[in-house]
Amino acid sequence: MKYVIIGGSAAAISAVEAIRSVDEHSTIDLFSDEKIPLFSRVLLPYYVAEQLSKPMLNFRSADFFDEFKVTPHIGVRIESVSPDANTVQTEDGNTYKYDKLLLATGGDAIVPKIQGVDKQGITPLKTIADADRVLNMKASKAVVIGAGSIGVESAISLLKRGMKVTLIEQLGQILPTVFDQEAASIIQKVIEDMGVEVITGERAVEFKGNSRVMAVATRDITVDCDLVLLAVGIRPAVGLARAAGVEIGELGGIKTDSRMRTSIQNIYAAGDVCETFDIARNTHYVNAIWPMAVEEGRVAGLNMAGRKAVFPGSVRMNSIGNFVGFPAMSVGVTHPDECTYAEEECYFEEIKNRTKNTYKKIILKNGCIVGGIFVGQTQKSGIITMLMRKQVDVSEVIPALMSPNLNFMDVLPVLRRHGDIFAEPEFKEIMDTGL
């Protein structure tokens, strides 16, 4: 058996480990166009803030490829995939045969079509090269375009470097896909108190300057700067897949089944590049987050090696608490209107609890949890996430779920009523306690 993996991040490495748990001897060729392997992209803001050195970005040791008998092709870009011949071709013309192929090509940073976006001093933050570029810039005033999770973390990282930072978001709130308006307002005050200037409801229309950026202009204001960091989003890197004839889903990711197989035999996909079944939305969705990439890579690797494994579905999770210094996270959907797929007979409820320093919201569809927001207190969010993954009716325990003193015993009636769903050993053990 010959395995070829295109990609070198979470999904790809997880797939390698899964393959080797079944198949110890077949060849694995791994191709990554990143010149520095085995680094965690989620840690790049810490690197930019000079809180982590480059070696500390690694999520596996330097001898990983030797230990797992992988032939790494680092800094090598795959130019094309030929499903009929079961081959891939590198940009320098070399051809490699595969029996099983994994596309773990991740996502590409979106560069908006704004006048002057090609000026010096403007960069996304997606790769080590991007991060090094930011570190090497001698800037004092920075503008971050886009106030999603990456934008907020990037703004704080530049602030910690001693820069004056302005964060611009074209929608009416920061973190618009992660939190609702009420949660976002709490977090916005936290980062403003840290020293970040936040401007919402304004869209950048021009980057001013000669060869180098000197200001960002919106429709109404101009902000002086000598560094612009683009954080408007990531789109699945499906170029190779599309050219090879692999089916692309409605949201722009590679469409996969529950075993991470694509529409073409012997080709699998995992990580930020693919669309998988979303448990809360009950439809396919792109959940480009590290934990899902790891699990998708594991399932893909096991199936590639001949051991049947099923991906139960993805759960969207976002947490910015570690970087902001204030606990805040969300799971699943955060606005009921995201559930446009829902059947006509579905009914939604939003249950909220707000105190001076905390905010909690649970979204229910027909009594089942499809989303949650936790600001100021996130310790018991794992119980909510567990119940959401299982999609069971929790109507009878809503008061307990909204209590700040929630504990696992409070949901024991739900577990017992759905014993066929909560069949894992850890659940059976607690259900047998007699409590």
C-alpha positions in Angstrom: 0.0 0.0 0.0 1.2 3.5 -0.9 -0.2 6.4 1.0 0.1 10.0 -0.1 -0.9 12.9 2.1 -1.1 16.5 0.9 -0.8 18.8 3.8 1.2 19.0 7.0 -1.0 20.4 9.7 -3.4 18.9 12.2 -5.5 16.7 9.9 -2.5 15.4 8.0 -0.5 14.5 11.1 -3.5 12.9 12.8 -4.0 10.8 9.7 -0.4 9.6 9.8 -0.8 8.5 13.4 -4.0 6.7 12.6 -2.5 4.9 9.6 0.4 3.7 11.6 -1.8 2.4 14.3 -3.1 -0.1 11.7 -0.4 -0.4 9.1 3.2 -0.2 10.4 5.1 -0.8 7.2 3.5 0.7 4.0 5.0 3.8 2.6 3.7 7.3 3.5 4.7 10.3 1.4 3.7 13.6 2.9 3.8 16.8 1.0 3.6 20.3 2.5 4.2 23.6 0.8 5.1 25.1 4.2 8.9 25.3 4.6 8.6 24.8 8.3 6.8 21.6 9.3 4.7 20.7 12.3 3.8 24.1 13.6 0.4 25.1 15.1 -1.3 28.0 13.2 -3.5 28.7 16.2 -0.4 29.8 18.1 0.8 32.4 15.5 -0.7 35.3 17.5 1.4 34.3 20.5 4.5 34.2 18.2 3.7 37.6 16.8 3.2 38.9 20.4 6.7 37.5 21.1 5.2 35.3 23.9 6.3 32.1 22.2 9.5 31.4 20.3 9.4 29.6 16.9 10.3 26.1 18.3 7.4 26.4 20.8 5.0 26.5 17.9 5.6 22.9 17.1 2.8 20.4 18.0 5.0 17.3 17.4 8.7 16.7 18.0 11.3 17.1 15.3 11.8 13.3 15.0 8.1 12.7 14.2 8.6 11.8 10.6 11.4 9.3 11.5 9.4 7.8 14.3 6.3 7.2 12.1 8.3 6.2 9.0 7.1 9.0 6.8 8.9 10.4 3.8 8.4 14.2 4.2 8.5 16.5 1.2 8.7 19.9 3.0 8.3 23.0 1.0 7.1 21.0 -2.0 3.9 22.0 -3.7 1.7 19.5 -5.4 0.7 20.8 -8.8 -1.9 18.3 -9.9 -3.7 15.1 -8.9 -4.6 12.4 -11.6 -7.3 10.1 -10.2 -7.3 7.9 -13.3 -3.6 7.2 -12.9 -3.6 7.3 -9.1 -0.7 9.8 -9.2 0.2 13.2 -7.9 2.7 15.6 -9.6 4.9 18.1 -7.9 5.6 21.6 -9.3 9.0 20.5 -10.4 7.6 17.6 -12.4 8.1 14.6 -10.2 5.3 12.0 -10.1 4.3 9.8 -7.2 1.9 6.9 -7.2 -0.7 6.4 -4.5 -3.2 3.7 -3.5 -4.9 6.0 -1.0 -4.7 9.8 -1.1 -5.6 12.3 1.6 -6.3 15.9 0.7 -5.6 17.9 3.9 -4.7 21.2 2.1 -6.4 23.4 4.8 -7.6 26.9 3.9 -6.3 30.0 2.2 -6.4 33.4 3.8 -8.9 35.6 2.0 -7.4 38.8 0.6 -10.2 41.3 0.0 -10.3 43.2 -3.3 -9.7 46.6 -1.8 -7.9 49.4 -3.7 -4.3 49.4 -2.7 -4.2 46.0 -1.0 -1.0 45.1 -2.8 1.0 47.8 -0.9 3.9 47.0 1.4 2.9 46.7 5.0 -0.3 44.7 4.3 -0.4 41.0 5.2 -2.6 38.2 6.4 -1.6 36.0 9.3 -1.9 32.4 8.1 1.7 31.1 7.6 5.0 31.2 9.4 6.2 33.5 6.6 3.3 35.9 7.3 4.1 35.9 11.0 7.8 36.5 10.3 6.8 39.4 8.0 4.8 41.0 10.8 7.6 40.5 13.3 10.2 42.1 11.0 8.0 45.2 10.3 9.0 48.3 12.2 5.6 49.6 12.8 4.0 51.8 15.5 0.4 52.0 14.3 -1.5 49.0 13.1 -5.0 48.4 11.7 -6.6 45.0 11.7 -9.3 44.4 9.2 -11.9 41.9 10.4 -13.0 41.3 14.0 -13.4 37.5 14.0 -11.4 35.3 16.3 -8.2 35.7 14.3 -8.7 39.5 14.0 -9.3 40.0 17.8 -6.3 37.8 18.7 -4.1 39.5 16.2 -5.1 42.9 17.4 -4.2 42.0 21.0 -0.9 40.4 19.8 0.1 43.7 18.1 -1.0 45.7 21.1 1.4 43.6 23.2 4.2 44.5 20.9 3.6 48.1 21.9 1.7 49.3 18.8 -1.3 51.5 18.7 -4.0 49.2 17.3 -7.3 49.9 15.6 -9.7 47.0 14.9 -12.2 47.5 12.0 -15.2 45.3 11.4 -17.8 46.0 8.7 -20.6 44.4 10.6 -22.3 45.9 13.6 -20.4 43.9 16.2 -17.1 42.2 16.8 -16.9 38.4 16.6 -20.1 38.3 14.5 -20.0 34.6 13.6 -18.9 33.5 17.1 -21.1 35.5 19.6 -24.4 37.3 19.6 -24.6 41.1 20.1 -24.9 40.9 23.9 -21.8 38.6 24.4 -19.8 40.6 21.8 -20.5 43.9 23.7 -19.0 42.4 26.9 -15.9 41.2 25.1 -15.5 44.5 23.1 -15.4 46.4 26.4 -12.7 44.0 27.7 -10.4 44.5 24.6 -11.1 48.3 24.5 -10.0 48.4 28.2 -6.8 46.7 27.1 -6.2 49.5 24.7 -7.5 48.4 21.3 -9.6 50.9 19.4 -12.7 49.1 18.0 -14.6 50.5 15.0 -17.7 48.5 13.9 -20.1 49.1 11.0 -17.3 50.5 8.8 -15.8 48.8 5.7 -12.4 49.5 4.4 -12.6 50.9 0.9 -9.0 52.0 0.2 -5.4 51.5 1.6 -3.7 54.9 1.1 0.0 55.5 0.6 2.6 55.3 -2.2 4.4 52.0 -2.3 3.8 51.5 1.5 0.5 51.7 3.3 0.0 54.9 5.3 -3.7 54.8 6.1 -6.9 52.9 5.9 -10.0 54.7 4.5 -13.5 53.6 5.1 -16.6 55.3 3.7 -16.6 57.8 6.6 -13.2 57.9 8.3 -9.4 57.5 7.7 -7.1 55.8 10.1 -3.4 56.4 9.9 -1.2 53.3 10.1 2.1 51.7 8.9 0.9 48.1 9.2 -2.4 46.4 8.1 -3.2 42.9 9.1 -6.0 41.2 7.1 -8.2 38.9 9.1 -11.3 38.7 7.0 -11.5 34.9 6.9 -10.3 31.6 5.5 -11.6 29.8 2.5 -11.1 26.0 1.8 -8.1 25.4 -0.4 -9.9 23.3 -3.0 -7.9 24.1 -6.1 -6.3 20.7 -6.4 -9.5 18.9 -5.6 -11.6 20.9 -8.1 -9.1 20.4 -10.9 -9.1 16.6 -10.2 -12.9 16.4 -10.4 -13.6 16.0 -6.7 -17.1 17.2 -5.7 -17.1 20.5 -4.0 -20.0 21.3 -1.6 -22.3 24.2 -1.6 -20.2 26.1 1.0 -17.0 25.7 -1.1 -15.3 22.8 0.8 -14.6 19.3 -0.4 -17.8 17.2 0.3 -17.1 14.1 2.3 -19.1 11.2 3.7 -19.0 9.9 7.3 -15.8 8.0 6.5 -14.1 11.1 5.1 -14.3 9.8 1.5 -14.7 12.2 -1.3 -16.6 11.6 -4.5 -13.6 9.9 -6.1 -12.5 6.4 -5.1 -9.4 6.2 -3.0 -9.3 9.9 -2.3 -10.1 11.2 1.2 -10.2 14.7 2.7 -9.9 16.1 6.2 -9.5 19.4 8.0 -10.3 22.9 7.1 -10.6 22.0 3.4 -13.7 19.9 3.7 -17.4 20.0 4.5 -18.6 17.5 7.0 -21.9 16.8 8.7 -22.6 19.5 11.3 -24.5 18.0 14.3 -26.2 21.2 15.4 -27.2 22.4 11.9 -28.2 18.9 10.7 -26.5 19.6 7.4 -23.0 19.8 5.8 -20.9 22.7 7.0 -17.3 23.9 7.0 -16.1 23.9 10.7 -12.4 25.0 10.3 -11.2 24.4 13.8 -8.2 22.5 15.1 -10.1 19.8 17.2 -12.3 18.9 14.3 -9.3 18.7 11.9 -7.6 16.2 14.3 -10.7 14.0 14.5 -11.4 14.1 10.8 -7.7 13.2 10.1 -7.9 10.3 12.5 -11.1 8.9 10.9 -9.7 9.4 7.4 -6.4 7.7 8.3 -8.1 4.6 9.8 -10.3 4.2 6.8 -7.4 4.6 4.4 -5.6 1.8 6.3 -8.6 -0.5 6.0 -10.2 -0.1 9.4 -13.8 1.1 9.2 -14.3 4.3 11.3 -17.2 6.8 11.3 -17.0 10.5 11.9 -20.0 11.3 14.1 -20.2 14.9 12.9 -18.6 18.2 13.6 -19.4 20.7 16.3 -18.4 24.3 15.9 -16.4 25.6 18.9 -14.7 28.9 19.4 -12.8 30.1 22.4 -10.9 33.4 22.8 -10.6 33.5 26.5 -6.9 32.4 26.8 -5.7 35.3 24.7 -8.1 38.0 25.9 -7.7 37.0 29.5 -11.4 36.7 30.0 -13.3 33.4 29.6 -15.5 33.4 26.6 -16.6 30.6 24.2 -19.4 29.4 22.0 -20.5 26.1 20.6 -22.8 25.2 17.7 -25.0 28.0 16.3 -25.1 31.3 18.0 -28.1 32.8 16.2 -31.3 30.9 15.5 -31.4 32.4 12.0 -28.3 30.4 11.1 -30.6 27.3 11.0 -32.1 28.2 7.7 -32.1 24.4 6.9 -34.7 23.7 9.6 -38.0 22.1 8.8 -41.1 24.2 8.9 -42.4 22.4 12.0 -39.2 23.2 14.0 -39.4 25.7 16.9 -36.5 27.5 18.5 -36.0 28.9 21.9 -33.3 31.2 23.2 -32.7 31.0 27.0 -30.5 33.7 28.5 -29.0 34.4 31.9 -27.1 37.7 32.4 -25.4 38.9 35.5 -23.0 41.8 35.9 -19.9 39.7 35.0 -21.4 36.7 33.1 -23.6 35.9 30.2 -25.0 32.5 29.2 -27.3 31.6 26.4 -28.6 28.2 25.2 -30.4 27.8 21.8 -32.8 24.9 21.6 -34.5 23.4 18.5 -37.4 21.2 19.4 -36.0 20.9 22.9 -32.5 19.8 21.8 -29.5 22.0 22.2 -28.1 23.4 19.0 -25.9 26.2 20.4 -24.5 27.9 23.4 -22.6 31.0 24.5 -20.6 31.3 27.7 -19.0 34.6 28.8 -17.3 35.1 32.1 -17.9 31.5 33.2 -17.1 28.6 30.9 -16.3 25.8 33.4 -19.5 23.8 32.8 -19.8 24.3 29.1 -18.5 20.8 28.5 -21.8 19.4 29.8 -23.8 21.6 27.4 -21.5 20.5 24.5 -21.9 16.8 25.4 -25.7 17.1 25.3 -25.6 19.0 22.0 -23.5 16.3 20.4 -26.1 13.7 21.4 -29.1 15.8 20.3 -31.4 14.7 23.0 -34.4 16.6 24.4 -33.3 18.5 27.5 -36.5 20.3 28.2 -36.8 18.7 31.7 -33.4 20.0 32.9 -33.4 23.5 31.5 -33.3 25.2 35.0 -30.3 23.1 36.0 -28.5 23.8 32.7 -28.9 27.5 33.2 -27.7 27.4 36.8 -24.1 28.5 37.6 -23.9 25.5 39.9 -24.6 23.0 37.1 -23.0 19.6 37.6 -23.1 16.2 35.8 -25.6 14.7 38.3 -28.1 17.3 37.2 -28.4 15.8 33.8 -28.4 12.2 34.9 -32.2 11.8 34.2 -31.5 12.7 30.6 -28.7 10.1 30.4 -30.8 7.4 31.8 -33.8 8.2 29.6 -31.6 7.9 26.6 -29.4 5.0 27.7 -29.2 3.7 24.1 -27.5 6.9 23.0 -25.2 7.4 26.0 -23.7 3.9 25.5 -20.1 4.8 26.1 -18.4 3.2 29.1 -17.9 6.5 30.9 -21.7 7.2 30.8 -22.7 3.6 31.8 -20.4 3.8 34.8 -22.1 6.9 36.2 -25.6 5.6 35.3 -24.9 2.5 37.3 -24.1 4.4 40.5 -27.6 4.2 41.8 -27.8 7.9 42.5 
